[in-house]
Structures are given as C-alpha cells and as structure tokens.
Amino acid sequence: MYMKRKRRVEPFDVVNVVLLGLLGALSVVPFIHVAAKSVSGETAVLSGDVSFWPIGFSLKSLQFVMMQSSFFQSFLNSVFITVLGTLLSLAFTVLAAYPLSKGTLKGKRLILWLYVFCMLFHGGIIPTYMLIKGLGLLNTLWSIIVPTLIIPFNMLVAKTFFEGLPDGLEESAEMDGAGYMRILVSIVLPVSLPMLATLGLFYAVHYWNSFFYPVLFISKPEMKPLQVFLYDMITSTESATGTLSADEAFNLSTEGVRSATIVVSTIPILLVYPFLQKYFVKGLTIGSVKG
C-alpha cells in the first residue's frame, strides 16, 4: 500500500515564513490602525485609546469627508485618470515592446538604449513643466496621463515576456499570411493576459496615486484628483471643520477626519488587487528565462 511521505520542513522555509509574515504585518498594521480611527468616536481618538479596533463606533468622519463638495469630483477625476491612463499605457507599452522583442527590427539597440537612458535620467521639473505648457496641457487631466504613457521598466518587462513566447506560435500564422498586427492581436495578446494584468496593476496604482504631477500642472480645483483632495483635507482639516456647527464639530476630531480621508482614498485601489492577484506572480516571472 502506497503511503504518502511527509514533506520535511526546512529551516529556510520557517525563516522565510516568519520574516515575510513580519513584513506583511508591518505593512498592514498601520492601515488597520488608521481604519480603526476613521470609524471611532471623537473622544476615543483624541484620548489615544484607539489601537486596532474601533472604540465608540461612528461613521461621522467618513460622512464628513464624503460630503465635501469637491470629493465626488476629485474621485471621478482619479477614476478617469486611472482607467483611461492604464488602458492607453498598456496599449503604448505593448506597441513598443512587441517590435523590440524581434531581432529583425532595425535600430533595436539604439531604441533600447534610449529607453534605458530615459529610465535612469530625467529632464527635470522645469523642462517637464515647459513641455506640458507648450503642449497646451496645463490644467487638464491629460497632463497627468501623457508624461507617463510608457514607463521604461514596464516596457522592458513586456519585451522580456514576448521574447519568452515560443516561436511556433507566430510561425504558423506567418505561413498563413497574417501580418504583425494581426498576429499581435489574435495570437500574442490572448496568451499574454498574466503580463497585461500585472502591468495593468502597476499602471493603475501609479495613476491612482499620482500626486506630484497634479500639484505641478493643475491649479483648477475642479480638475484636481483624489490624492490632491487628500492632501488638502489633511493640511486644512481644522479650517474645514471650523465651518461646521458646534454640535457637528463636537462629534468630529481632526485626527479622525484625516484617517477617514486616507481610508476613502485607499480602499478603491485595494479592491482591484483580488481580481488581479492570480496573475501577479506569473506575469512577473513568466518569460524571465528564455527557453
């Protein structure tokens, strides 16, 4: 009778689990603390009694943040930037990476060198501002999307992935007379979903968390994304709560409002992770070693 042998527990595995568990806790614990403060009562927050569980459960801080006149518009701006920016960035990244994965492309070394150079060196704040101003993109949401349509590191990840695909996938289509674009759309992209999902997550987090470019290029309040709204709320919470009545202000604390603002701006992008998690590791590792 066949008996299943127990796998020996290696010390290296134990150390890995412990260290990764500690790192994970260090990442999650601060957010749990902030989330607990965002739904705790004003007295508990001010007295510092809140740790990892709400005390005097209250949604008034969250309601205060979400009822701000500029919150909904800022949220829509961030959604627009994230969705459209991610789709365009994926399209441009694939269109750049796929030709560069082919050895027959003329000037491939020079183009790759330019991408690597751009990854290591930047023009600086003033030249970037002058470029965006010259393009007429100031005070538009495009000023946040256009400068980072292609992130060189992501393009190199996509290029490596395409190079790792079996040559037979495309050879049969070439024999049938399919062109490069037809092969890319009909054959290559359907088997590249792990890579696309991973890079899509990278781009989505990048656009959602955009803060520097909006501060630099956007001055109109109605065009500001959620991260700038978060910054304004954190830096001006006292003045914002000063406009409330005495009864309303009594049930709010500055720290609670700040915590609620952080939670509101973080939860939407966290909801994306469960849908892409199964592709994440595979999308990064597949194609890393060319067969």
CORDA-V435842 format. One record per pair of residues at least 24 apart in sequence whose ideal C-beta (glycine too) atoms are under 10 Angstrom apart, sorted by sequence separation. I is the first residue (numbers start at 1). J is the second residue. D is the distance in whole Angstrom. If there is no record, write none. Layout:
<<I/J/D> <I/J/D>>
This chain:
<<37/61/8> <38/62/6> <233/257/7> <234/258/5> <237/261/8> <166/191/9> <233/258/7> <234/259/10> <162/188/7> <165/191/7> <38/65/9> <161/188/10> <165/192/8> <233/260/9> <234/261/6> <230/258/9> <233/261/4> <234/262/8> <232/261/9> <233/262/9> <161/191/10> <162/192/8> <165/195/10> <231/261/9> <161/192/7> <164/195/10> <230/261/5> <233/264/9> <118/150/9> <119/151/8> <120/152/9> <229/261/8> <230/262/7> <233/265/9> <118/151/10> <119/152/4> <161/194/8> <162/195/8> <118/152/6> <119/153/6> <158/192/8> <161/195/4> <230/264/8> <231/265/10> <115/150/8> <117/152/9> <119/154/10> <160/195/9> <161/196/9> <226/261/10> <229/264/9> <230/265/5> <115/151/10> <116/152/7> <119/155/9> <229/265/8> <230/266/9> <115/152/5> <116/153/10> <118/155/10> <119/156/8> <158/195/6> <161/198/9> <114/152/9> <115/153/9> <157/195/7> <158/196/8> <161/199/9> <226/264/8> <227/265/7> <226/265/5> <112/152/10> <115/155/6> <116/156/8> <158/198/10> <225/265/10> <226/266/10> <115/156/7> <154/195/10> <157/198/8> <158/199/6> <157/199/7> <226/268/8> <112/155/9> <226/269/10> <112/156/8> <115/159/9> <154/198/9> <155/199/9> <154/199/5> <157/202/9> <153/199/10> <154/200/10> <112/159/8> <151/199/9> <154/202/6> <153/202/9> <154/203/7> <151/202/8> <151/203/7> <154/206/9> <96/149/10> <97/150/9> <150/203/10> <96/150/6> <149/203/9> <95/150/9> <100/155/8> <148/203/8> <151/206/7> <85/141/9> <89/145/8> <93/149/8> <94/150/10> <96/152/9> <100/156/9> <209/265/9> <84/141/8> <85/142/9> <88/145/7> <92/149/5> <93/150/5> <97/154/9> <101/158/8> <102/159/10> <208/265/9> <209/266/9> <84/142/9> <88/146/9> <91/149/9> <92/150/5> <93/151/8> <96/154/10> <97/155/5> <100/158/9> <101/159/5> <148/206/7> <208/266/9> <85/144/7> <86/145/9> <89/148/7> <90/149/10> <91/150/10> <93/152/10> <96/155/5> <97/156/8> <100/159/5> <101/160/8> <148/207/8> <81/141/6> <85/145/4> <89/149/5> <90/150/10> <95/155/10> <96/156/10> <97/157/8> <98/158/8> <99/159/9> <101/161/8> <102/162/8> <103/163/9> <208/268/7> <209/269/8> <80/141/6> <81/142/9> <84/145/7> <85/146/9> <88/149/6> <89/150/7> <93/154/6> <94/155/9> <97/158/4> <98/159/8> <101/162/4> <102/163/9> <208/269/5> <82/144/10> <88/150/10> <89/151/7> <93/155/5> <96/158/8> <97/159/4> <100/162/8> <101/163/5> <145/207/7> <148/210/8> <207/269/10> <78/141/9> <81/144/5> <82/145/10> <85/148/8> <92/155/9> <93/156/10> <95/158/10> <96/159/8> <97/160/9> <98/161/10> <99/162/9> <100/163/9> <101/164/9> <144/207/7> <147/210/10> <77/141/6> <80/144/10> <81/145/6> <85/149/8> <90/154/9> <93/157/9> <94/158/6> <97/161/8> <98/162/6> <101/165/8> <205/269/6> <208/272/9> <80/145/9> <89/154/8> <93/158/5> <94/159/10> <97/162/6> <145/210/9> <148/213/8> <204/269/7> <78/144/10> <89/155/10> <93/159/9> <97/163/9> <144/210/5> <147/213/6> <77/144/9> <144/211/10> <146/213/10> <205/272/8> <90/158/9> <94/162/9> <102/170/10> <144/212/10> <145/213/9> <201/269/9> <204/272/6> <205/273/9> <144/213/5> <147/216/10> <204/273/10> <143/213/7> <144/214/6> <147/217/9> <143/214/8> <146/217/10> <201/272/7> <144/216/10> <200/272/9> <201/273/7> <204/276/9> <141/214/9> <143/216/8> <144/217/7> <143/217/4> <144/218/8> <201/275/9> <142/217/9> <143/218/7> <201/276/5> <141/217/10> <200/276/7> <201/277/9> <140/217/8> <141/218/8> <102/180/8> <138/216/9> <139/217/7> <140/218/8> <197/275/8> <198/276/7> <201/279/8> <202/280/10> <138/217/6> <139/218/6> <144/223/10> <197/276/5> <200/279/9> <201/280/7> <137/217/7> <138/218/8> <139/219/6> <140/220/9> <143/223/9> <196/276/10> <197/277/9> <99/180/8> <132/213/9> <137/218/10> <138/219/8> <139/220/5> <144/225/7> <197/278/8> <198/279/6> <202/283/10> <98/180/8> <138/220/9> <141/223/6> <194/276/10> <197/279/4> <198/280/6> <201/283/9> <202/284/10> <98/181/9> <139/222/10> <140/223/7> <141/224/10> <196/279/8> <197/280/7> <198/281/9> <200/283/9> <129/213/10> <132/216/8> <133/217/8> <139/223/6> <141/225/8> <194/278/9> <195/279/8> <198/282/8> <199/283/7> <98/183/9> <99/184/9> <128/213/9> <132/217/6> <138/223/10> <194/279/4> <197/282/9> <198/283/3> <199/284/9> <95/181/9> <98/184/6> <193/279/7> <194/280/8> <197/283/6> <198/284/6> <101/188/9> <125/212/9> <129/216/6> <194/281/9> <195/282/9> <196/283/8> <198/285/10> <128/216/8> <129/217/7> <194/282/4> <195/283/5> <198/286/9> <95/184/8> <128/217/9> <193/282/9> <194/283/4> <195/284/8> <94/184/7> <98/188/7> <193/283/8> <194/284/9> <94/185/10> <98/189/9> <125/216/7> <192/283/9> <194/285/9> <195/286/7> <194/286/6> <195/287/7> <194/287/9> <94/188/9> <98/192/9> <192/286/9> <94/189/7> <97/192/10> <191/286/10> <192/287/9> <94/192/8> <97/195/9> <90/189/10> <94/195/9> <93/195/10> <94/196/8> <97/199/9> <93/196/9> <90/195/10> <94/199/9> <90/196/6> <93/199/6> <90/197/10> <93/200/10> <90/199/6> <93/202/10> <89/199/8> <90/200/6> <93/203/8> <89/200/8> <90/202/10> <86/199/9> <87/200/8> <89/202/9> <90/203/7> <86/200/6> <89/203/5> <90/204/10> <86/201/9> <88/203/9> <89/204/9> <86/202/9> <87/203/9> <86/203/4> <87/204/10> <89/206/8> <85/203/7> <86/204/5> <89/207/8> <85/204/8> <86/205/9> <88/207/10> <86/206/9> <82/203/8> <83/204/8> <85/206/8> <86/207/6> <165/286/9> <82/204/5> <85/207/4> <86/208/9> <161/283/8> <164/286/7> <165/287/7> <81/204/10> <82/205/9> <84/207/9> <85/208/9> <161/284/9> <164/287/3> <82/206/9> <83/207/9> <160/284/10> <161/285/10> <163/287/7> <164/288/7> <82/207/4> <83/208/10> <85/210/8> <158/283/10> <161/286/6> <162/287/7> <164/289/7> <165/290/9> <166/291/8> <81/207/5> <82/208/5> <157/283/8> <160/286/9> <161/287/4> <164/290/5> <165/291/10> <80/207/10> <81/208/8> <82/209/9> <157/284/7> <160/287/5> <161/288/8> <163/290/6> <164/291/7> <79/207/10> <82/210/9> <159/287/9> <160/288/6> <78/207/8> <79/208/9> <81/210/7> <158/287/9> <160/289/9> <78/208/6> <157/287/9> <160/290/8> <78/209/9> <157/288/9> <78/210/8> <81/213/10> <81/214/9> <78/214/9> <77/214/9> <74/214/10> <77/218/9> <82/225/9> <81/225/6> <82/226/9> <77/222/8> <80/225/9> <81/226/9> <77/223/6> <78/224/9> <79/225/9> <81/227/10> <74/221/9> <77/224/7> <78/225/4> <79/226/9> <73/221/8> <74/222/9> <77/225/5> <78/226/4> <73/222/6> <74/223/9> <76/225/9> <77/226/7> <78/227/7> <73/223/9> <74/224/6> <75/225/9> <76/226/9> <77/227/10> <78/228/9> <70/221/6> <73/224/8> <74/225/6> <75/226/5> <77/228/9> <78/229/9> <69/221/9> <70/222/8> <73/225/10> <74/226/5> <77/229/9> <78/230/10> <73/226/10> <74/227/8> <70/224/7> <74/228/7> <75/229/8> <71/226/8> <74/229/4> <70/226/10> <73/229/9> <74/230/8> <72/229/10> <70/228/10> <71/229/6> <74/232/9> <70/229/6> <71/230/10> <74/233/10> <68/229/8> <70/232/8> <71/233/9> <70/233/9> <65/229/9> <68/232/9> <65/230/9> <68/233/7> <65/233/7> <64/233/10> <65/237/10> <68/240/7> <64/237/9> <65/240/9> <64/240/8> <64/241/8> <64/244/8> <64/248/8> <64/249/10> <82/268/9> <86/272/10> <101/287/10> <64/251/9> <78/265/8> <82/269/8> <60/248/8> <64/252/6> <63/252/10> <68/257/10> <75/264/8> <79/268/8> <61/251/9> <71/261/9> <75/265/9> <78/268/8> <82/272/9> <60/251/5> <61/252/6> <65/256/10> <74/265/9> <78/269/9> <60/252/6> <61/253/8> <64/256/9> <65/257/6> <58/251/7> <60/253/10> <61/254/10> <64/257/6> <65/258/9> <68/261/9> <71/264/8> <75/268/8> <58/252/9> <61/255/9> <62/256/9> <65/259/10> <66/260/8> <71/265/10> <61/256/4> <62/257/9> <65/260/5> <66/261/10> <60/256/8> <61/257/5> <64/260/7> <65/261/5> <60/257/9> <61/258/9> <62/259/9> <63/260/9> <64/261/9> <65/262/10> <58/256/8> <61/259/7> <62/260/5> <65/263/9> <66/264/6> <61/260/4> <62/261/9> <65/264/5> <60/260/9> <61/261/9> <65/265/9> <59/260/9> <62/263/7> <61/263/9> <62/264/7> <61/264/10> <50/255/9> <47/253/10> <50/256/9> <42/249/9> <43/250/10> <45/252/9> <46/253/5> <48/255/9> <42/250/7> <43/251/10> <45/253/5> <46/254/9> <42/251/6> <44/253/9> <45/254/9> <46/255/7> <50/259/9> <41/251/8> <42/252/6> <43/253/8> <45/255/5> <46/256/8> <42/253/4> <45/256/5> <41/253/9> <42/254/10> <44/256/9> <45/257/10> <40/253/9> <42/255/9> <45/258/10> <42/256/6> <45/259/8> <40/255/10> <41/256/8> <42/257/10> <37/253/9> <40/256/7> <38/255/10> <39/256/9> <37/255/6> <38/256/6> <37/256/6> <38/257/8> <40/259/9> <37/257/10> <38/258/9> <39/259/9> <34/255/10> <37/258/8> <38/259/4> <39/260/8> <37/259/4> <38/260/4> <36/259/8> <37/260/8> <38/261/8> <34/258/9> <35/259/7> <38/262/7> <39/263/8> <34/259/5> <35/260/9> <37/262/9> <38/263/5> <33/259/8> <34/260/9> <37/263/9> <38/264/8> <34/261/10> <35/262/9> <36/263/10> <34/262/5> <35/263/5> <34/263/6> <31/262/8> <35/266/9> <30/262/10> <31/263/8> <34/266/9> <35/267/9> <31/266/7> <31/267/10> <31/270/9>>
